[in-house]
Amino acid sequence: METKKITNETIPANYDKYRIFFDSNRDSITLFRLDSEGKPGKFIEVNPATTALFGYTKRELLSLSILDIETIPDPIREERINALLAQGKTAFETTIKDKKGNDKFVEIETIIINYENKPAVMNITRDITERKIAENELQANKDNLQSIFDSVSEAIYVIDENGTFIDVNKGAEKMYQYSREELIGKSPESVSAPGLNNLEEVNRILQSVFENGIPISLEFWAVRKNGEIFPKDVVTNKGKYKGKDVLIVTARDISNRKKNEKALKKTQEKLNKIFNLANSGIVLADTDGNFLEFNNWWLKMTDYSQKEFGKMKNFSFTHPDDIEKSQMWLDKINSGEIDKYQIENRYLRKDGTVFWGESSVSAIKDKDNKITNTIGIVTDITERKQAEEALRESEEKYRGLVENSPDGIVTYVQDKITYVNSEALRIVRANSYDQIIGKSVLEFIHPESKDSVIQRMKDLVLGNIASQIVEEKLITISGETVYAELKAIPTLFEYQNAVQVIIHDITERKRTQEKIKQLSQAVEQSPVAIMITNTLGIIEYVNPKFLETTGYSYNEIIGNNPRILKSGHTSFSEYKNLWDTLVSGNEWFGEFNNKKKDGTLYWESASISPILNSQGITTHYIAIKEDITERKLIEQQLIKAKEKAEESDRLKLAFLANMSHEIRTPMNGILGFTELLKDENLSVEVQQEYIKIIEKSGKRMLNVINDIINISKVESGQIEVTASETNVNEQFDYLLTFFKPETTHKNISLLLTKELSSKDTYIKTDREKLYAILTNLIKNAIKFTNDGSIEFGCVKKGKFLEFFVKDSGIGISDSQKKIIFERFRQANDTTSRSHEGSGLGLAISKAYVEIQGGKIWVESKEGLGSTFHFTLPFHSEYELKDKMVANNIKISIKEENEINNLKVLIVEDDSISKLLITIAVKPYSNNIMKVSTGYEAIEACRNNPDIDLVMMDINMPKMGGYEATKQIRKFNKDIVIIAQTANGMQSDHDKALAAGCTDYISKPVNITTLSKMICKYFKK
């Protein structure tokens, strides 16, 4: 009874911890279930962050599903769901639309959980729109770096690890009077003034910066091309250049300055040793406010001399309006309340002019922890503050934009409300602006929240920085209590300092929290074990299922550590990974082979997550565990059965893998450019270009499907080769266009090398097999390359064309080169786990190359990239083909123009196909009839014996095309019947002729082929 009492008393507290995690999570969390067909149902639970992300209320969201917010092709969604069902979780990036129709980039982590005793899917969604925009801006900024590099007046040069100049800017050319080409390859010693520099020390400094990355400044005596010797200031930093570690050195000619520094050399040597790296003002003071040390940068900022500044004390140069604030923070340091602070202050120069500084002040303590000095670092932020002021005024011009904000917005000056938007009126239940404007903001603050609000108002004025988001109680006009989240931001209103408050109404969320308490019972009755620990791993709560699974009593487990369940199966590294994941704020998933109280071993699947408080700090961890011992036994049995069945299913699996591998590339072209065609702003030229790409992809799809059907013949050597005239450069251009977006997304350069003459670019080969080989190799290169470049092209070597695909990827070991062209193989076992792919691409490519009389090989070193080569025989009929095409076009046009009075019957049940055939035959007919079934076709032919041509679909409801043709032939032997079907096999052609069809054409119908067929049977 005592144990039960303790358990029941802890339910609300522990449930509140769970709900805090759910409600305070900054990421959107949604729950839904999958129906019997694997399709997502409506949301069954959402957290507040979801309403903020999508712009819907919780009630609206519970009437929607993910299908209403994210629009993606069904195959992609099915692939995600299959991955989720197979692995229990998955993650991906996608684009969603909020309630206003705005696109947002998000990353989603999807997990299968148990919710209310049923499986459910939990989506954790994070808005990454700003990150995506930043990535695009970063790419644009990279394009400006070179022009910035050359426009800098100071000399900048890049030194490699060998101490050699590998790049210089125009400032360096001007400084040394050498051209860039003359400087590249030289070393600093080559421009050193003889006998004036300690070159060993210079080299030591360069090596030090190269090794530890800490920037160093030094003086260096250099010599120009004309022999003139001059001093320069040099700043050496470690950086990156084309992916390699280098030294980036900035040099400034200081000839004039050196002449003026001789008198102050002794004093400056001491300061240079202390502050030679500082680019901000630095001041060291004692506890009485006397200045002990200060750097030249500070003197430069204030325009005081060393002697003048040495007689001054703290706040002598601080703007009078900022002294009180600065004194308050310094008192906190001297009292030991804080160790450091950072504020923005105004300071006075010697001439009385004002500049803004960002001050960072820290306490210096002795070994007894007693404060002896303070050190302040001041950075001039005048330009930034001026820009901020200009930005604030500019933002006021667009004040109307906030009227449509889903949050209430209030602006006040000296606590008097000067502006509210319509949502703020709604929150306080006001009917007009006159009820609000001019009143004190405190009139709408609940008495319980007034003290904390007043304090934050004071802090906001002193600190002049935005507040954190806080939760407070408000009062409406009628006295009702409203719960809200508040964020205050300093701003300007009509040229006065003001505060803008953003109010997010969470009253409804508060009301629903009561309902959440009911869920605690569900935790207690959960069919899975639940455990909550503190941040040290001490168990504070377990549910009855946990006790049932482990065999321990409540008193035995509370206060203990989960290591009581350890069996020794889980390694130290796995536990370390678990804690590293949790400490970083992420959720950990895994399995344990644990030990019950009686020593019995059991398997459990665990999901462990941090529980955050309202400040985002981890206070506890919650583990949800499911006993999977029986499942593990079944899995072991299935693995053995799978291994046994894999060999017998080898050919079928190879077929399926090949089909997926080969179809997706052209399908991507079709779907991708079809989506692009939806843009109404595309020019006619761009539309035609996209249509051509879609047409090419479609044709390749048909040919690839035929190849995939025949790929099962690879083992038996029965691959069919269909040679046709192929423009190699056209293939290359298409591949460059097709793969460019994917490589750009990965920040990889995709390069095309064309070395064939116009005549040699036409060869007679199997076009689709060439396309499949190049596609496989380029896709592999993209897959295994994280940075650098990919280059492809070909050269003519004797009677062969040698193609190549070169990348700067991970490379292939010598042992793996021997098996890389075998089926289901990739570069190594590790790679195969981290890169997707069937492992059939290279085996397919090898078969395609060798069946055409070529060979394929690879040159690669691990970590340095790979180059795949293959050859194909060079056969060309270029000149002959040009003449034949011209003649065929003339004949075709002539014949088409002579036929225009046919009576045509179209038999087709698909409306789109019927429309296409109608358009295709319209130039040849003056009367077109349309029916949808075989029965209707028979009646139409019987009632209209003057029909010239029947376009007969084969697959139709009620009666198919073969049977309808047989019936028509019983009373009309002469009518031309052309069968059309999507099957496209030779056997279908034979069946059509056997049924009585005059000819046969496969879908999708090629208009040119159909025109030639009509001319064949009806030419005059």
C-alpha positions, 0 to 999 in steps of 0.5 A, a space after each residue: 500500500 505504501 509503494 502504491 501511494 508513493 507511485 500515485 503521488 508522483 504521477 502529476 509531478 512526473 507527468 508535468 515534466 513530460 508535458 513541459 518537455 512537449 509544450 516548451 520544445 521550440 521545435 514543432 512536435 506533431 502526432 498522427 497515425 498511419 492508416 492500413 494503406 500506410 497513408 498519414 491520417 489527421 494530426 492527433 496532437 500538436 505542441 504550441 511551437 507547431 501553431 507558431 510554425 504553420 500559422 494555424 490554431 491547434 483546432 485547425 491543425 487537428 482537422 488537417 494532416 501532413 498531406 495538407 501542409 506538405 505537397 510531394 510526389 507519392 513515390 517520395 512519400 512512400 519511400 519515406 514511410 517505408 524507411 520509417 516502418 523499416 527503421 523506426 525513424 527517419 529524417 529529411 529536409 522538405 518544404 511546407 506551406 503555412 496557413 498564409 501559403 508561404 513556403 518554409 524550409 524545414 528539417 523533420 525527424 520522424 519516429 514511431 512511438 506508442 501513443 495511447 496504446 497504439 502505434 503513432 508517428 511523431 514528427 519533430 520539425 525545425 524551421 531552417 528557412 533562415 539557414 537556407 537563405 544564409 546558405 544562398 547568401 554565402 554562395 553569393 558572397 563567395 563570388 565577391 571575394 576575388 574582387 574584394 581581394 584585389 581591391 584592398 590597397 594593402 598587400 595581401 599574399 597567400 603562403 603555402 606550407 612550404 613558405 612559397 607565395 601561391 597568390 598575391 593581390 594587386 596591392 602586393 604587385 604595387 608594393 613590390 613593383 613585381 608582377 603577380 607572375 613574378 611573385 608567384 613561386 617566390 618566398 618571403 626571403 626573396 623580397 627581404 632587405 639583406 641583413 635587416 631581418 632575422 629570417 630564422 625568426 620570421 620562418 619560426 613565426 610563420 611556422 607557429 601561425 601555421 601550426 596553432 592558427 594564432 594570428 601574429 603581427 610583425 615588422 619586416 624590412 623589404 626590398 622593391 624590384 628597383 632596389 628601394 628598401 622599406 619597412 612594412 607592418 605584416 599581419 599573419 593569419 592561418 586560413 584556407 585556400 582552395 581547401 588547403 591550410 595556408 598563411 594569409 599575410 597582410 602587409 602595409 608600407 609603414 615608411 612614413 610611420 617609422 620616421 615618426 616612431 623613433 622618439 617613442 620607440 622605448 615606450 612603445 616596445 613595452 606596450 607592443 609586447 603586451 598589446 601587439 595583437 589588440 585591435 580594440 582599446 584595452 585599459 587596466 585599472 586598480 580597484 580605486 579606478 586608477 589607470 595602470 596600463 592602456 594600449 595605443 589603440 585606446 589613445 587613438 580612439 580617445 585622442 588623448 596622449 599617454 601623459 594626459 590619460 595616465 592622470 585620468 580615472 574611471 568614467 572621466 571619458 564616459 558620457 554623463 548619461 551613461 555613468 550611472 549605468 556603468 557605475 552600477 555594473 562596476 559596483 557589481 564586479 567590486 562587490 563580487 556579485 559578478 565576475 564580468 559584464 558587457 555593455 554598450 556605452 558612449 564615450 567622449 574624445 578629447 575634443 568632446 566628440 562622442 563615439 560608441 563603444 562595446 565594453 567588456 569588463 572583467 575582474 582580475 583576482 589573486 590566488 585568494 580570489 580577491 579582486 585586485 584589478 579590472 581590465 576593460 576592452 573597448 571596441 569602437 561600434 560607432 558605425 554599427 550604432 549609427 546603422 542601427 539607429 538608421 534601421 530603427 527609423 526605417 522600420 518605423 516607416 513600415 509600421 503598417 506591416 505589424 497590423 497583420 501580425 498574428 501576435 499582439 504588438 504594443 509600443 509605449 513611451 515612458 510607460 504610456 501606450 502610443 500604438 497597438 495593433 488589432 490583435 492587441 485590441 483583441 487580446 485585451 477585449 477592447 473595441 477601439 484604439 481610444 480605449 488603449 492609447 495613452 493609458 499606462 501599460 501597467 493598467 493591463 498587467 495582472 497584480 501578480 505580474 506587476 513587480 516582475 514586469 516593472 523590474 524588466 522595464 527598468 532593466 530594458 531602459 538601462 541595458 537597451 537590449 531586447 528582453 527574453 521571452 517571458 510568460 506573464 498574466 494580463 488583464 482585459 478591459 473587462 477584468 478577465 485574466 489572459 495568459 501571454 508570452 511577452 518579448 520587449 524590444 527597444 525601438 524609436 517612436 516619433 523620434 523618441 526612445 520607446 519599447 515595443 512589446 510582442 504579445 503572444 496569447 497562450 490562454 487557450 494553451 493554459 486551459 488545455 494544460 488541465 486536460 494534459 493531466 489526464 494523460 498521466 494515467 496513460 503513462 502509468 498504464 502504458 504497455 512500455 516501460 518508462 523511466 525518468 532520471 535526474 541529470 546525474 542518472 539517478 532514477 526518480 520515477 518508473 511506471 508499473 510496466 518497468 517494475 513488471 519487466 525488470 522484477 524490481 520493486 519500486 523502493 529497490 529501483 528509486 534512487 538507484 542508477 540504471 547501471 543496476 540493469 547492466 549485463 556487460 553486453 553494451 560497450 563503454 563507447 556505446 554508453 559514452 555515445 548515449 551520454 554525449 547525445 543526451 548532453 548535447 540536447 538530442 534524443 538517443 535511440 538504441 537497444 540494450 541487452 539488460 539483466 533482470 533482478 533474477 539474472 535473466 537477460 532480456 532485450 529492450 528497445 529504448 528511446 531516451 530524451 532530455 526534459 527541458 524547463 521553460 528556460 531550455 535547460 535540461 532538468 531530467 531524462 526520460 527513457 521509454 523502453 519496450 521489451 523486444 526479447 521475442 522480436 530479437 529471437 524472431 529477427 535472428 530466425 529471419 536473418 538466417 532464413 533471409 541469408 538462405 533465401 538471398 541466393 535463390 532470389 539473387 536474379 530477381 533482386 538484381 532485376 528489381 535493384 537495376 530497375 530502380 537504379 535505371 528508371 529514377 534518373 530519367 524520371 527525375 528529369 521528367 518530374 523535375 522539369 515538369 515542375 519547373 514548367 508550372 512557373 508562369 513567368 518562364 519565357 517561350 525559349 526556356 519552356 521549349 528548352 524544358 520541354 525538349 529535356 522532358 521529351 528526351 528523358 521520356 524517350 530515354 525512359 522507354 529505352 531504359 525500361 526495355 534495357 531493364 527487362 533485358 538486364 536479366 540476360 546479362 548473366 547469360 550473355 543475351 543483351 540486345 544492342 540497338 545501334 543508332 547515330 548518336 551525338 556525343 557532345 549533345 549527350 554530354 550537354 544534357 548530362 551537364 544540365 541534368 546533374 548541375 543542380 545536384 552538384 551545385 547543392 553539394 558545392 561541387 564543381 561539375 566540369 565538361 571537357 569537349 575534345 571531339 571535332 564536330 564530325 567526330 562527335 557523331 558515332 553509331 552506338 547504342 545511345 541509351 546504353 551510353 547514356 546509362 553508363 555515363 549516368 551511373 559513373 557521374 551519379 557514383 562520382 557525386 555520391 562519393 564526392 563531398 567537395 572539390 570537382 567532377 570532370 567528364 568528357 572523352 577523347 578519340 584514340 585511334 578506332 575508339 572513343 575513350 570516355 572518362 569521369 574523374 572526381 576528387 572523392 574518397 577514392 578506392 583501395 587497391 583491394 577494392 578495385 578488383 571487385 568494384 565491377 561485381 554486382 552489389 559492390 561499392 568502394 568499401 564496407 564502410 562506404 556502403 553503409 554511409 552511401 545509398 545505392 544498389 551496388 549494380 551500377 558498375 556491373 551494369 556499366 561493365 556489361 554495356 561496355 563489353 557487349 559493344 566491344 569496349 572495356 572499362 577500368 578505374 584509376 584511383 587512390 584512397 583519399 585522392 579521388 577516382 577516374 573511371 575510363 571506358 572505350 567504345 568503337 568509333 563508327 560514324 555515318 555522319 555525312 550520309 545521315 545528313 543527306 538521308 534526313 533531308 530527303 526524308 523530311 521532304 518526302 514526309 512533308 509532301 506525303 502528309 500534305 496530300 492526305 486530308 480527307 480520311 474518316 477516322 474512328 478513335 477507339 480509346 478509353 483514356 481521355 488524354 490518350 484519346 485527345 493525343 490521337 485526335 490531334 495526331 490524325 486531325 491533319 489527315 481527316 475531315 471526320 473524326 469519330 470517338 468511342 470508348 469500348 470494343 462494343 461501341 467500336 463494332 457498332 460504329 464500323 457496322 453503321 459507318 462502312 465508309 470509315 477509312 482508319 480505326 485507331 484501336 486501343 488494346 486494353 479496354 473495359 468490357 471488350 478489348 481491342 483484339 476481340 473487337 478487331 476480330 469481330 470487325 473483320 467478319 464484316 469488313 476485310 479492307 478497313 485499316 486498323 492500327 493497334 495501339 498499346 502501352 505494353 511495347 513488346 514484340 509479342 504484342 506486335 505479333 498478337 495484333 497482326 494475328 487478331 487482324 490489325 493492319 499495323 501496330 504502334 506502341 505508346 507513348 505514340 510518336 507523332 512522326 511514326 504515326 504520320 509515316 504509318 498513315 502515309 504508308 497506307 493512304 498515300 495517293 
